[in-house]
Amino acid sequence: MAQFSYKARKPGGELTTGVLEATDAASVAQILVGRSVIPLEISEFSAQKVNKPEGVNFLTPQVKLDDLVIFARQMYSLAKSGIPILRAVKGLADTCGSKRMAIALQDVASQLERGRTLSSAMHKHKSIFSQLFVSIVHVGENTGKLDDAFLQLSFYLEREQETRKQIKAATRYPLFVIFAIVIAMVIMNIVVIPIFADMFTSLGAELPLMTRVLLASSHFFVTQWAYILVGIIASIYFIRRYLQTPQGQYKWDKLKLRLPIVGSIFERTLLGRFSRSFSMMLVAGVPLTSALNLVAEAVNNSYMAARIIAMRKNIEKGESLSRVAASSTLFTPLVLQMINVGEETGRVDELLAEAADFYEREVDYDLKSLTAKIEPVLISLVAGMVLVLALGIFTPMWDMMGAIKG
């Protein structure tokens, strides 16, 4: 069906414009007459004029999670106050701080004027509104509880936002120390060690093994730095390309759950996200199989998503949720117990929400103690670097001093 723009007059004589989808202009005229509106002008309309994001390029900042949190919270307040959705979306488009979000909301408002639903209008902007976001809004529209849908989304997004902030805060110090170590190694190989190399070479004496290793590494770094730089850049490029493939992303997501120290944090974070998302979908009234599809996208881990999709397929074959969850070997006994009790009592959503609270509290504690767990590893790295330098540089100097005294 094509889209047609029209100009028409309402029964009171007021001029109105808009866009309708129909097979031809005659059908548009019939629709307008059926609405007691007199058509004045009908012409074919190009949707690209509305959907084209003017003024947006690759330098335009992406929509952040903070923007989505603010949008969901404001939409909840406006919908609860009884303000029409079209007016609310237009108002938020004018006051939105993100340029991409503002343009998307303007397009959503234009689609609402053409008779589309809010969820279908948001679905056209997948880079901003996730499938989970759109589905919750869709359920809210169908149940007449759009304000509750945005309230649930705001809670979910705020929790996700808090988790990300905690992860950044916990990893800031270790990353800074690692960066400082790398810079120190580069400076020593380029500036410090070559000075000692000239001095040791002039002596002509046999040098200890550790000293020869340091001199060789410094010489390689100074003479082959261009190849090292190209190798690093090429490695980063090919690794990123590989991780963008389905197979590479799957292996990396699986490996993250088995990393020392942080692997358990990743796992509990994903289990908490699964429990929270699944509970929210069930509360909203989404069918079980559809909810599992949406949760698979929400966990943002291809390894866990594949397991959840396998669970959905087994449920479609007639198996119970508790049985497929146990056979997936993905969940801890706590989640399995919550699912079992929830199926027996009909309170799966409530018990999963409690499981999500438990995992989120555990993740909070682990993130607060993460720095303390990583500190011994960082201290060991620094100590090892100092030991190598001491053995490589000071041992020959001590031998020289001993020879002079002798």
C-alpha positions as CSV (number, residue, x, y, z in Angstrom):
1,M,0.0,0.0,0.0
2,A,1.2,3.5,-0.9
3,Q,1.1,6.6,1.3
4,F,-0.8,9.7,0.4
5,S,-0.7,13.1,1.9
6,Y,-3.9,15.1,2.0
7,K,-5.4,18.5,2.7
8,A,-9.0,18.6,3.9
9,R,-11.6,20.6,5.8
10,K,-13.3,19.4,8.9
11,P,-17.1,19.9,9.3
12,G,-16.4,23.1,11.2
13,G,-14.4,24.5,8.3
14,E,-11.0,24.0,9.9
15,L,-8.2,23.0,7.5
16,T,-6.3,19.8,8.4
17,T,-3.5,17.8,6.8
18,G,-2.0,14.3,7.2
19,V,-0.9,11.1,5.6
20,L,-2.9,7.9,5.0
21,E,-2.0,4.5,3.7
22,A,-4.2,3.2,0.9
23,T,-4.2,1.5,-2.5
24,D,-5.0,4.7,-4.4
25,A,-6.1,8.3,-4.1
26,A,-9.8,7.3,-4.5
27,S,-9.5,5.0,-1.4
28,V,-8.0,7.9,0.6
29,A,-11.0,10.1,-0.4
30,Q,-13.4,7.4,0.7
31,I,-11.6,7.2,4.1
32,L,-11.8,10.9,4.6
33,V,-15.5,11.1,3.6
34,G,-16.2,8.3,6.1
35,R,-14.6,10.6,8.7
36,S,-16.9,13.5,7.7
37,V,-13.9,15.3,6.3
38,I,-14.0,17.0,2.9
39,P,-10.8,16.3,0.9
40,L,-9.3,19.2,-1.0
41,E,-6.0,17.8,-2.2
42,I,-4.5,14.3,-2.3
43,S,-1.1,13.4,-3.5
44,E,1.4,10.5,-3.2
45,F,3.7,10.9,-0.3
46,S,7.3,9.8,0.1
47,A,8.0,8.5,3.7
48,Q,11.7,9.2,3.2
49,K,11.0,12.9,3.6
50,V,9.9,12.2,7.2
51,N,12.2,9.4,8.2
52,K,15.4,10.9,6.9
53,P,17.4,12.0,9.9
54,E,18.6,15.5,8.7
55,G,21.6,17.0,10.4
56,V,22.8,13.6,11.8
57,N,26.2,12.2,10.8
58,F,28.8,9.9,12.3
59,L,30.0,12.7,14.6
60,T,26.5,13.0,16.2
61,P,26.6,11.4,19.7
62,Q,24.7,8.2,20.0
63,V,21.7,7.9,22.2
64,K,22.9,7.0,25.7
65,L,21.2,4.9,28.3
66,D,20.7,8.0,30.4
67,D,18.5,9.5,27.6
68,L,16.3,6.3,27.5
69,V,15.9,6.4,31.3
70,I,14.8,10.1,31.2
71,F,12.5,9.4,28.3
72,A,10.8,6.4,30.0
73,R,10.4,8.3,33.3
74,Q,8.9,11.3,31.5
75,M,6.6,9.2,29.4
76,Y,5.4,7.5,32.6
77,S,4.6,10.8,34.2
78,L,2.9,12.3,31.1
79,A,0.8,9.1,30.4
80,K,-0.2,8.9,34.1
81,S,-1.3,12.5,34.0
82,G,-3.7,11.8,31.1
83,I,-1.8,13.8,28.5
84,P,-2.4,12.4,24.9
85,I,0.5,10.3,23.7
86,L,1.0,12.4,20.5
87,R,1.3,15.6,22.5
88,A,3.6,13.9,25.0
89,V,5.9,12.6,22.3
90,K,6.0,16.0,20.5
91,G,6.8,17.8,23.8
92,L,9.7,15.4,24.6
93,A,11.0,15.7,21.1
94,D,11.3,19.5,21.5
95,T,13.0,19.3,24.9
96,C,15.2,16.2,24.4
97,G,18.9,16.8,24.9
98,S,20.0,14.1,22.4
99,K,19.8,15.1,18.8
100,R,19.3,11.5,17.5
101,M,16.6,10.9,20.1
102,A,14.8,14.2,19.2
103,I,14.8,13.3,15.5
104,A,13.5,9.8,16.3
105,L,10.7,11.2,18.4
106,Q,9.8,13.7,15.7
107,D,9.4,10.7,13.3
108,V,7.5,8.7,15.9
109,A,5.1,11.7,16.3
110,S,4.6,12.0,12.6
111,Q,3.8,8.3,12.4
112,L,1.3,8.6,15.3
113,E,-0.4,11.4,13.2
114,R,-0.7,8.9,10.4
115,G,-2.5,6.4,12.6
116,R,0.3,4.1,13.6
117,T,0.6,2.8,17.2
118,L,3.4,4.0,19.4
119,S,5.1,0.6,19.5
120,S,5.1,0.2,15.7
121,A,6.5,3.7,15.3
122,M,9.3,3.0,17.8
123,H,10.0,-0.3,16.1
124,K,11.3,1.6,13.0
125,H,14.2,3.0,15.2
126,K,15.8,-0.2,16.3
127,S,19.1,1.5,17.0
128,I,17.5,3.5,19.8
129,F,14.6,1.4,21.1
130,S,15.4,-2.2,21.6
131,Q,13.0,-5.1,20.9
132,L,12.4,-5.5,24.6
133,F,11.5,-1.8,24.9
134,V,9.1,-1.9,22.0
135,S,7.4,-5.1,23.2
136,I,6.7,-3.8,26.7
137,V,5.2,-0.6,25.1
138,H,3.1,-2.9,22.8
139,V,1.8,-4.8,25.7
140,G,1.0,-1.6,27.6
141,E,-1.0,-0.4,24.6
142,N,-3.0,-3.6,24.3
143,T,-3.8,-3.7,28.0
144,G,-4.5,0.0,28.4
145,K,-1.7,0.3,31.0
146,L,0.9,2.3,29.0
147,D,1.9,4.3,32.1
148,D,2.7,1.0,34.0
149,A,4.7,-0.2,31.0
150,F,6.9,2.9,31.0
151,L,7.3,2.7,34.8
152,Q,8.6,-0.9,34.4
153,L,10.9,0.2,31.7
154,S,12.3,3.1,33.7
155,F,13.0,0.8,36.7
156,Y,14.7,-1.8,34.4
157,L,16.8,0.9,32.6
158,E,17.8,2.6,35.8
159,R,19.0,-0.7,37.2
160,E,21.0,-1.3,34.1
161,Q,22.4,2.2,34.3
162,E,23.5,1.7,37.9
163,T,25.2,-1.6,37.1
164,R,27.2,0.0,34.3
165,K,28.3,2.8,36.5
166,Q,29.5,0.4,39.2
167,I,31.4,-1.7,36.7
168,K,33.2,1.5,35.4
169,A,34.0,2.6,38.9
170,A,35.3,-0.8,39.9
171,T,37.6,-1.1,36.8
172,R,38.9,2.5,36.7
173,Y,41.7,2.0,39.1
174,P,43.0,-1.4,37.7
175,L,42.9,0.0,34.1
176,F,44.8,3.1,35.2
177,V,47.5,0.9,36.9
178,I,47.8,-1.3,33.8
179,F,48.1,1.7,31.5
180,A,50.8,3.2,33.8
181,I,52.8,-0.1,33.7
182,V,52.6,-0.2,29.9
183,I,53.8,3.4,29.6
184,A,56.6,2.7,32.1
185,M,57.8,-0.3,30.1
186,V,57.8,1.7,26.9
187,I,59.9,4.5,28.4
188,M,62.4,2.1,30.0
189,N,62.9,0.2,26.7
190,I,63.4,3.4,24.7
191,V,65.2,5.7,27.1
192,V,66.6,4.0,30.2
193,I,67.9,0.6,29.0
194,P,69.8,1.9,25.9
195,I,71.8,4.1,28.3
196,F,72.9,1.1,30.3
197,A,73.4,-0.9,27.1
198,D,76.1,1.5,25.9
199,M,77.8,1.3,29.3
200,F,77.7,-2.5,29.5
201,T,79.0,-2.9,26.0
202,S,82.0,-0.7,26.6
203,L,83.1,-3.0,29.4
204,G,83.3,-6.0,27.2
205,A,82.6,-8.4,30.1
206,E,80.2,-11.3,30.0
207,L,76.7,-10.1,31.2
208,P,74.2,-12.0,33.2
209,L,71.3,-13.8,31.5
210,M,68.7,-11.3,32.7
211,T,70.7,-8.4,31.5
212,R,71.1,-9.9,28.1
213,V,67.4,-10.5,27.9
214,L,66.7,-6.8,28.8
215,L,69.2,-5.5,26.3
216,A,67.8,-7.8,23.5
217,S,64.2,-6.8,24.2
218,S,65.2,-3.1,24.3
219,H,67.1,-3.4,21.0
220,F,64.2,-5.2,19.4
221,F,61.8,-2.5,20.6
222,V,63.9,0.4,19.4
223,T,64.8,-1.0,16.0
224,Q,61.4,-2.8,15.2
225,W,59.0,-0.3,16.8
226,A,57.2,0.3,13.5
227,Y,56.5,-3.4,12.9
228,I,55.4,-3.7,16.5
229,L,53.0,-0.8,16.1
230,V,51.6,-2.2,12.8
231,G,51.3,-5.6,14.4
232,I,49.3,-4.2,17.4
233,I,47.0,-2.2,15.1
234,A,46.5,-5.2,12.8
235,S,45.8,-7.5,15.7
236,I,43.2,-5.2,17.2
237,Y,41.5,-4.8,13.8
238,F,41.3,-8.5,13.1
239,I,40.2,-9.4,16.6
240,R,37.4,-6.8,16.4
241,R,36.4,-8.2,13.0
242,Y,36.3,-11.7,14.4
243,L,34.3,-10.7,17.4
244,Q,31.8,-9.1,15.1
245,T,31.1,-12.4,13.5
246,P,28.4,-14.7,15.2
247,Q,31.0,-17.4,15.9
248,G,33.5,-15.0,17.4
249,Q,30.9,-13.2,19.5
250,Y,29.6,-16.6,20.8
251,K,33.0,-17.8,21.8
252,W,33.9,-14.5,23.5
253,D,30.6,-14.3,25.4
254,K,31.2,-17.9,26.6
255,L,34.8,-17.1,27.6
256,K,33.8,-14.1,29.6
257,L,31.8,-16.3,32.0
258,R,34.9,-18.4,32.7
259,L,37.4,-15.6,33.3
260,P,39.2,-15.6,36.7
261,I,38.0,-13.1,39.2
262,V,35.5,-11.3,36.9
263,G,33.8,-14.3,35.3
264,S,31.5,-15.0,38.2
265,I,30.5,-11.3,38.2
266,F,29.6,-11.5,34.5
267,E,27.6,-14.6,35.2
268,R,25.6,-13.2,38.1
269,T,25.0,-10.0,36.2
270,L,23.5,-11.9,33.3
271,L,21.4,-14.1,35.6
272,G,20.1,-11.0,37.4
273,R,19.3,-9.4,34.0
274,F,17.5,-12.7,32.9
275,S,15.5,-12.9,36.1
276,R,14.5,-9.2,36.0
277,S,13.6,-9.1,32.3
278,F,11.7,-12.4,32.4
279,S,9.8,-11.3,35.5
280,M,8.9,-7.9,33.8
281,M,7.7,-9.7,30.6
282,L,5.5,-12.1,32.6
283,V,4.0,-9.2,34.7
284,A,3.2,-7.4,31.5
285,G,1.3,-10.4,30.2
286,V,3.7,-11.4,27.4
287,P,3.2,-15.1,26.4
288,L,5.9,-17.4,27.8
289,T,7.6,-18.3,24.4
290,S,7.6,-14.7,23.3
291,A,9.0,-13.6,26.6
292,L,11.9,-16.0,26.3
293,N,12.7,-14.6,22.8
294,L,12.7,-11.1,24.2
295,V,14.8,-12.1,27.2
296,A,17.3,-13.7,24.9
297,E,17.9,-10.3,23.3
298,A,17.9,-8.5,26.6
299,V,20.7,-10.5,28.3
300,N,23.1,-9.2,25.6
301,N,25.2,-12.4,25.6
302,S,25.0,-14.7,22.6
303,Y,26.0,-17.8,24.5
304,M,23.2,-17.4,27.1
305,A,20.8,-16.2,24.4
306,A,21.4,-19.5,22.4
307,R,20.6,-21.5,25.6
308,I,17.4,-19.5,26.2
309,I,16.3,-20.0,22.6
310,A,16.9,-23.7,23.1
311,M,14.7,-23.5,26.2
312,R,11.9,-21.9,24.2
313,K,12.0,-24.6,21.6
314,N,11.7,-27.3,24.2
315,I,8.8,-25.5,25.8
316,E,7.1,-25.4,22.4
317,K,7.5,-29.2,22.4
318,G,5.4,-29.4,25.6
319,E,8.1,-29.5,28.4
320,S,7.7,-27.4,31.5
321,L,9.7,-24.3,32.2
322,S,11.4,-25.8,35.3
323,R,12.5,-28.8,33.4
324,V,14.0,-27.0,30.4
325,A,15.7,-24.5,32.8
326,A,17.3,-27.4,34.6
327,S,18.4,-29.2,31.4
328,S,20.0,-26.0,30.1
329,T,22.7,-26.1,32.9
330,L,22.7,-22.4,32.6
331,F,21.2,-21.4,35.9
332,T,22.2,-21.7,39.5
333,P,20.2,-23.7,42.0
334,L,18.7,-20.5,43.3
335,V,17.0,-19.6,40.0
336,L,16.0,-23.2,39.4
337,Q,14.4,-23.3,42.9
338,M,12.5,-20.1,42.3
339,I,11.2,-21.3,38.9
340,N,10.1,-24.6,40.5
341,V,8.2,-22.9,43.4
342,G,6.8,-20.3,41.0
343,E,5.3,-22.9,38.7
344,E,3.7,-24.7,41.6
345,T,2.3,-21.5,43.1
346,G,1.6,-19.6,39.9
347,R,4.0,-16.8,41.1
348,V,6.9,-17.2,38.7
349,D,7.2,-13.5,38.1
350,E,7.3,-12.6,41.8
351,L,9.9,-15.2,42.6
352,L,12.1,-14.3,39.6
353,A,12.0,-10.6,40.7
354,E,13.2,-11.8,44.2
355,A,16.0,-13.8,42.5
356,A,16.9,-10.7,40.5
357,D,17.2,-8.7,43.7
358,F,19.4,-11.3,45.2
359,Y,21.8,-11.4,42.2
360,E,21.9,-7.7,42.0
361,R,22.9,-7.4,45.6
362,E,25.6,-10.0,45.1
363,V,26.9,-8.1,42.0
364,D,27.0,-4.9,44.0
365,Y,29.1,-6.5,46.7
366,D,31.4,-8.2,44.2
367,L,31.9,-4.9,42.3
368,K,32.8,-3.1,45.5
369,S,35.4,-5.7,46.4
370,L,36.6,-6.1,42.9
371,T,39.4,-3.6,43.3
372,A,40.6,-5.4,46.4
373,K,40.7,-8.7,44.5
374,I,42.7,-7.3,41.6
375,E,45.2,-5.3,43.7
376,P,47.3,-8.4,44.6
377,V,47.6,-9.2,40.9
378,L,48.6,-5.7,40.0
379,I,51.1,-5.6,42.9
380,S,52.6,-8.9,41.6
381,L,53.0,-7.4,38.1
382,V,54.7,-4.3,39.4
383,A,56.9,-6.4,41.7
384,G,57.9,-8.7,38.8
385,M,58.8,-5.7,36.6
386,V,60.9,-4.2,39.4
387,L,62.6,-7.5,40.0
388,V,63.5,-8.0,36.3
389,L,64.9,-4.5,36.2
390,A,66.9,-5.0,39.4
391,L,68.4,-8.3,38.3
392,G,69.1,-7.0,34.7
393,I,70.6,-3.6,35.5
394,F,72.0,-3.7,39.0
395,T,73.6,-7.1,39.0
396,P,76.2,-6.2,36.4
397,M,76.9,-3.0,38.3
398,W,77.4,-4.9,41.5
399,D,79.8,-7.2,39.6
400,M,81.7,-4.2,38.3
401,M,82.0,-2.7,41.8
402,G,83.2,-6.0,43.1
403,A,85.8,-6.2,40.3
404,I,87.0,-2.7,41.0
405,K,87.4,-3.3,44.7
406,G,89.2,-6.6,44.0
